[in-house]
């Protein structure tokens, strides 16, 4: 499950990276790969791609700044939905 989520998140981020290498723990915002407006696109992607409903508590910036954070968010939401 986690590897599938990681792969799908990385595929979504790929166009923003322009071929640059990204570690799962790299902060995509601090590195300048994306801007704060992209956070909303990430939230929509997570909801649509993984059929999840995000709550205001889920909108913590730390959930969206790294691949690891996104994977944690999706896997925790799917575990509670099951």
C-alpha positions as CSV (number, residue, x, y, z in Angstrom):
1,X,0.0,0.0,0.0
2,X,2.7,2.5,1.0
3,X,4.8,1.8,-2.1
4,X,1.7,2.3,-4.3
5,X,0.9,5.6,-2.6
6,X,4.5,6.7,-2.9
7,X,4.6,5.9,-6.6
8,X,1.4,7.8,-7.3
9,X,2.5,10.8,-5.3
10,X,5.9,10.9,-7.1
11,X,4.2,10.6,-10.5
12,X,2.0,13.6,-9.6
13,X,5.0,15.6,-8.5
14,X,7.2,14.7,-11.4
15,X,6.1,17.6,-13.7
16,X,7.0,20.1,-11.0
17,X,10.5,18.7,-10.5
18,X,11.6,19.1,-14.1
19,X,13.8,16.0,-14.0
20,X,15.4,16.9,-10.7
21,X,16.0,14.2,-8.1
22,X,13.9,14.3,-5.0
23,X,14.3,12.3,-1.8
24,X,11.2,11.3,0.0
25,X,12.1,13.5,2.9
26,X,13.0,16.6,0.8
27,X,10.8,19.7,1.5
28,X,9.3,20.5,-2.0
29,X,8.3,24.0,-0.8
30,X,11.6,24.9,0.8
31,X,13.5,23.7,-2.2
32,X,11.4,25.9,-4.5
33,X,10.0,23.1,-6.6
34,X,6.5,24.2,-5.8
35,X,4.7,27.2,-4.3
36,X,2.1,27.5,-1.6
37,X,-0.7,27.6,-4.2
38,X,0.4,24.1,-5.2
39,X,-0.6,22.9,-1.7
40,X,-4.3,23.1,-2.7
41,X,-3.5,21.1,-5.9
42,X,-1.9,18.5,-3.7
43,X,-5.0,18.4,-1.4
44,X,-7.3,17.9,-4.4
45,X,-5.0,15.2,-5.8
46,X,-5.0,13.3,-2.5
47,X,-8.8,13.5,-2.3
48,X,-9.4,12.5,-5.9
49,X,-6.6,10.0,-6.4
50,X,-7.2,8.1,-3.2
51,X,-11.0,8.7,-2.8
52,X,-10.5,10.5,0.6
53,X,-12.2,13.3,2.3
54,X,-9.7,15.6,4.0
55,X,-10.7,17.5,7.1
56,X,-9.3,20.8,8.4
57,X,-7.1,18.8,10.7
58,X,-5.5,17.1,7.7
59,X,-4.5,20.4,6.2
60,X,-1.4,20.6,8.3
61,X,1.4,22.0,6.1
62,X,3.7,19.2,7.2
63,X,1.4,16.6,5.6
64,X,2.1,18.2,2.2
65,X,5.7,19.4,2.2
66,X,7.4,15.9,1.6
67,X,6.6,12.7,-0.2
68,X,6.9,11.0,3.2
69,X,4.3,13.4,4.7
70,X,1.9,12.7,1.9
71,X,2.3,9.0,2.2
72,X,1.7,9.2,6.0
73,X,-1.5,11.3,5.4
74,X,-2.9,8.9,2.8
75,X,-2.1,5.7,4.7
76,X,-3.5,7.1,8.0
77,X,-6.7,8.3,6.3
78,X,-7.2,4.9,4.5
79,X,-6.6,3.0,7.7
80,X,-9.2,5.0,9.6
81,X,-11.7,4.7,6.7
82,X,-11.3,0.9,6.6
